[in-house]
Amino acid sequence: MGVQRLALGLLMASLSLPVQATPVPRYGLLVFSSLCRDRMTSDLIGGRLVLVRLPLHDVGHLEWSDGSLSSAPLLDLRIDDKTSKISFRYLRDYDDASGKSNVMKSVTGTVDDESVGLALRNEKPFRLPRLRNIEQKLPICR
């Protein structure tokens, strides 16, 4: 009876532990995307983050769209493999919120093997799921 209670107790304790996300791979090409095509116009909607993890440094590119696709290389990209924190800056040609041209945007968030959560200063945070098959066609937006 004691062994069964011990086994049941260990099982219950392991189920109550918080689930840890799988860390982002240290090397390789990673694509996180919510891009889709509008059903009526075929315009692109959403965003995409492309990360290339190399032995000495990481590089990346951010793309976003609400009709036409805009993109920018990532500047000062930092990915902390221990805390899963990501941060970078990018130059936006035109900022809708301020009405200014050539605005530097700062982005922070978390990244794991399944998705990346990003937050721009004074804007609503968003999450992009990892795209496993980068050759698939863009889906129709729901």
Secondary structure, DSSP 4 states (H G I P E B T S, - for coil): -HHHHHHHHHHHHHHHSPPPPPPPPSSEEEEEE--EE-TTT--EEEEEEEEEE-SS-EEEEEEEEEESEEEEE-EEEEEETTTTEEEEEEEEEEETTTTEEEEEEEEEEEE-SSEEEEEETTS--EEEEB-S-TTSPPPBP-
